[in-house]
Amino acid sequence: MAEGTADGLTAGPAGGGRRPVPEGRGPVRYVPPAPQPGLPVLPELTAVLAAAAGRAAPEPPGGGEPVREAACRFWGRRGLATEPQNVAAGPGAPALLLALLGAYGGDVLLPRPCPAWWTPQVRLLGRRAYHVPTPAECGGVPDPYALLETVRRVRAEGGDPRVLLLSVADDPTATVPPPEMLREACEAAQSAGLFVVSDESWRDTVHRPRDTLVLSPAEMLPDRAAVLVDLSGSLLPAGWPAAVVRFPGTPRGTWLRARTLDVLTATGAFVAGPVAGAAAHALDEPDAVAGRAYAAAALHGAVAAAAHRELLAVGALARPPQAGRHLYADLTPLRAGLARHGVGDAMELEDWLGGRLGVPTPGGQRFADELGALRVRLSTGPLLGASPEQRLAALTAPDPLALPHVRGALDLLGSVLAELAD
């Protein structure tokens, strides 16, 4: 039901020594990057960054007032009233999460599967990570009953679970937890005395925002939840690392923020000055930034839906993608076809499918999933084209699926999958 190891940076075959790992395949040193939009940088953001290029000094620990105030306005538009003294900024979500978990202490519970970079963060701190199954309807949150049972068992065995890390728009499963499922998970966390950290980096990449309600644990547990947003999820390019975290406006939140700033200071995790200016501009969501984010989400949604149809056509399984730039495919029904190609687990599936498609296809073992389950994360970015011009053409096309290069990429996916079905 759950797993907890603290004797190393990795778990499973890649770190447990059950088979040799080729150089470059370690899940910590070479963790698969989050799927990127693959679109050119907005000229408006480039201009903002260029205007601040002469600024040599970094931001102060936790970010200066402009970026923290912009974050307050960002959350305010999403129904979360926030004060600047309850916000901290850092050079990307990994740095902020590492600082926050280091400040809070204790072991961490995570859904299975979960983003590839979460578990290494916990283990680098010498803490135990316990993975809890997700419900059938979605990823991102643990099954509430399994969560309570896991906490009970871990404490009975002498563990110290204190934090639940979850996501309201999930990588890798590309799903959004229904409000009632999120509420039940939060209620279970509260009854178990857990502090919730909600990674909401993909919240604004929902494919059909009018049909999908995204809630935050901070709305349900205002005194026991922090909200983490990596701005490269939808607002900034991946090469401009910046993230913000919202703490509860309580004495506990004040204490946690101060401890988090201590860690950021000790590790030198400061936002670069020019990037901070671009982050503040993006957080205010001017028309160009908001329009690009909305159009990119719709584009990735259309391509993800088409890839989902290719999977279902050959008998593979996948939850319908709702957010982000990827989908999570279960090829277990195609096990016989994969066996003909020497593929018997997720690591071998990663190698074989990535080689056939010519793009990275990280296996489920990288997301704390079972090695024997033939699951893989497929990204939509490579389906948009091989050049910035092709990807920009897909963004502006009335029907991106009709473009030859997009259709060709989808046809390649379909033909590779069809081999397995045969």
N, C-alpha and C positions, 0 to 999 in steps of 0.2 A: 504493500500500500504506500509506503514511503521509503525514502532512502536518505541516509545521512552518513557522510564520510568527511573526515577532516585531515586525513593522512596524505596530503598531496594536493596539487592544484586541479587535478582532473579525476573523473570517475569513469567507469566503464572501460571498454577495450583500448581506447586511445591512451588512457593514463594508467590502466591497471596491468599492463604487460601481458595480456592474453595473446597478442599478436604484434609483430614488428610494425611500427608506424613509419611510413616513408617521411623523409625530411620535408618539412613544409606542410605537414598535415596535422600537427598538434592542435587540439581544440582551444588551447589558451593562446599560444604564440600566433596562431593563424586562425583565430576565430572568424567565422564568416561575417563579413560586414553586413550591416542592415541594408536592405534593398534601397537603392537610391533612385530618384526620379529620372536621371539620365538626361535632364533638360539643361539648356544653357542658362547661365546665371542671369538673373534679371538685370538689365542695364541700370535700373534705379538703385539696386543694392550695390552694384559695382561702383557707382558714383559716390554713394555714401561712404563705402570703405576707402575709396581713393582719397576722398576729402580728409579722412582722418589718418592717412598713411604716415604723416609726419609725427604722429603722437607716439613717442617711444615708451612711455611708462605704461605698465599694465594697470588694470583696474585694482582697487583695493580688495582685500579678501572679502568674498561674498558679493562683489560687484558694487559699482558706484550708484548714486541715486538715480540717474537717468534710466539705466536699464532696469532697476528694481521698480521704479515708478511705472515704467512701461509695462512691466509684468503685472503690476496691480491692475492696470487698465485692461490688459489682456484677460485676466481672470474675471474681472468685473463684468465684461461682456458675456461671460459664460456662467454668470450667476454666483460667482464666488467672490464676495467682497474681501479685499485683501489690503493690508497696510505694508508700506515699504520695509518696516522693521521686522516683518515676518517673512521676508523673501531673501534668498541668497542665490547668487549666480556663480557659475563655474565653467571651466573649459570643457564642456560636454557632459552628457549624462553619466558616463562611467566614473569620472572624477567626483561628481557630486554624490552619486550613490555610494561610492566607496567611503567618502567622508561622512555621510549620514549614518551608514551602518556602523562605521567605526565609532562614531559618537554615541550611538544608542546602546550598543552592546547586545549580547545574547545571540542565540541561534536564530536561523531564518527559515520560514516556510515559504515554498514557492510552488506554483502550479506545475504540473507535468503535462505537456511540454511547456517550456518557457524560453525566452530569448537566450541566445547562446552566450551572451556576455554576463548574464545575471549570476549564475552559479560560481564562475571564477572570482567574481567580486567578493562573494561570501567567503570562499575558501582562502583567498589571499589574506584575509583578516584572521585566519585560523579558526573561523567559526564553522559550525556544522550547517549544512543545507539539507532540508528535508522536503522532498518533492511529493506533492499530493495530487492525485488524479483530478482531472477536470471533468465537469459534467458532460453528458453526451451532446448537449445543445451548443456548446461553445468552448473556447479556450480562454485563457487570460485569468480566470478565477478558479479556485479549488472547489471541488464538491464540498458543501458545508458539513455534511455528516462525516465524510472522510477527514476533513480538517480537524473536527473535534476529536475524533478517534486518534488521529495522529498526535495531536497535542497531548492527549491523555497518556498515550503509550510512551511518548518521548519523555514526559516528565516522570513517569513511573520508572523509567530506565536511567534517570539522573540527568537528563538533558535540560536545557534552559531556553526553550523557544520564547522569543519576545516579539518578533517582527513577522508580519505577513507581507510579502511583496507580490503585487498583482498588477494587472493591466486592464484598462477599460476598452482598449482597441488593440488587439493582440498581435504580436509577432511571436511565434511563427504562424498561428492558425488563421490570421486575417479575419477574425470574428470579433463581434461586439457582444459582451454578455447582456442578456435581457435584464431590464431593471430589477425584476423580482429575483433573478439569480444573483445579481450583484448585491442586492439588499440582504439576501440570506447569507451570503459569504461574509458580509460585513457584520451581521448580527452574530454569526458564529465566532468571528475574530474578537468581537467585543466581549462575548461571554467567556472566551478563553483568555482574556486579558492581553491580547496582542495589539501592538501598534501597527497600523497599516501604512505602507508606502505604495502609492498608486502611480505607476508609470503611465502618463497620459500623452506621451510623445506622438502617438499616431491618432490621437483623438480627431484632429482636423483633416484626416485623410479618408474619412468615411465616404464610400462611393455614392450613396443615396441619402444625403443628409436629411431630406424631408421625410424619409421612411424609417430612419434609424435614430432612436433616442439614446444618447450617450450621457450617462450620469457619472458623477464622481463620488468616491467614498467620502470625500471631504464634505459633501452635502449631507451624508448620513451619519458620519462620525466626526463632527467638526472639532472635537477635542482630541481625537486619536488617529488622525490621518494627515500625512504629508503628500503633496502632489509634485511629481517630477515631470518636467517637460524638456525634452531635447529639441532644440530649435531646428536641427537638421532634419527632423522628422517631416516638416512641411514648410518651414519658413526660410531657412538658410541652406546654402550648399553644405555638403558634408565636410568640405575642407575648411570651413569656418566654425570651429567647435565652440559652441555656447549652449548652456542649458540653465534653467532656473528651477528652483524648488520653493514651494509654498509650505510654511510651517503653521501649525495651529496658533491662533492668537491667544494663547494661554501661558501660564507660568511654565508648564512642561515644554510648550513650543519654544518659548524664549530660551530656556535652558538648552534644548536640543539644537537650536540655531547657533547659539554661542559655542557649543561643543563642536558643531560642524565647521564653523569658521576656524576653530583651532586646528582642526585636521587640514583644512584647505591651506592655512598659513604654513603649517609644518611641512606640507608636501609641495608647496609652491604652486598650487593649482589655482592660478589667477587667469581671468579672461584677458586676452590681448586687447589693448585699448581700441584699435581700429575695429576689431570684431565686435566689441561691446557697443560701439556706435551703430553698427549695422544691425545688431541684435535688438537694440532699443527701437530702431526704425521699423524693423520687421514686426516686433511685438505690437506696435500700434496699428498694424494691418492697414496701411494705405491701400487705395484701390488696386494698384498694380500688384502688390504682394498678395492681397486677398484673392484677386482674380486669378493669378497664376496658381495659387494653392487649390482653388476650387476646380479650375480646369484640369490640373494635373490629377486630382483625385478622381474626376469623372473619366479621364482617359485610362488610368490604371484600372479603374473599375470595369470599363468596357472590355479591356484586354483580359483581365482576370476572369471575367464571366465567360469569355470565349475559350480560354484555356480550361476552365472548369468543365465546359461542355465536351471538350476533347477527352478529358479524363473519364467522365461518366460514360462516354460512347464506347469505351473499351472495357468497362466494368470496374474501373478503379473507383476509389472512394475519396471524397473530399467534402468538407463543409463548404457551403456557398460562401465565397469571399465577400466580406462586407467593408473592409478597410485596408489601407496600406497598399503595398506594391508587390504582393506575393500571394501564394496560396499553399496550403499544406496538403499534400497528396499522400494517400495510403494505397500503395500498390500491392498489398498483401493478396488481393484476389488474383493478381497476375503472377503469383509466386512460381507456378510451373513454367511460365514463359521466361521469367527471369532466371530460373535454375538452368535453362538451356544455355544461357550466356554466362554461367558461373556465378550468378548473383544470389547470395543466400542471406545477406543481412543488410542493414542500413548503410554501413560503411562501404560495402561493395557496390550497393546501389548508387551511392554518391559518386563513386569513381566511374561506373559504367555509364550512367545517365548523363553525367557531366561531359564525359568524352563524346557521347553520341550527339548531344545538343551543342557542344562547344561553349558552354557557359557554366559557371559554378552552380551546382545543385546540392547544397549541403544536406546530408542525411539527418534523420531524426535523432541519432545519437548525439549530435551537437546541441540539441535542444533538450537534453536530459530525458529523451524518450527511450523506449526499449530498443536495444540493438537488434533484436530479432524481428521487430516490426518494420516492415519495408516501407518506411515513410520518408518523405523528402520535401524540402521547401523549394518551390519553383518561384522565381522572381519574374515580374512582368516587365521590368526595365529593359532587359535584352530583347524582348519581343517588339519594342518600339522602333528598332533600327540600329544600325551599326555606327552611325555618325550623328553629330549634333544636328545636322540639317535634316536627316530623316526623322529624328525624334521630335524636332520642332514641327515638322510637317504633320506628324501624327497628332500633335497637340492642337493644331489649328484646323485639322481636317473635319468636315461635317460628319464623316463616317470613317474613323481611323481603321476599322477592320477591312475596309475596301482597298486600302493602300497595298500595292504589291509586296513591299518589304514586310509589312505587318502580317499580311495573309500568308506569305512564304514562311515566316517564322512559326506561325501557328500550324501550318501544314506539316512542317518538319516535326514539331512536337507530336502531332497526330500520327504521323507515319512511324515514328519511333515507338510510340505506345502500341500501335496496331501490330507491330512485330511480336509484341509480348502476348497480345490477345490471340494471335494465330497459334 
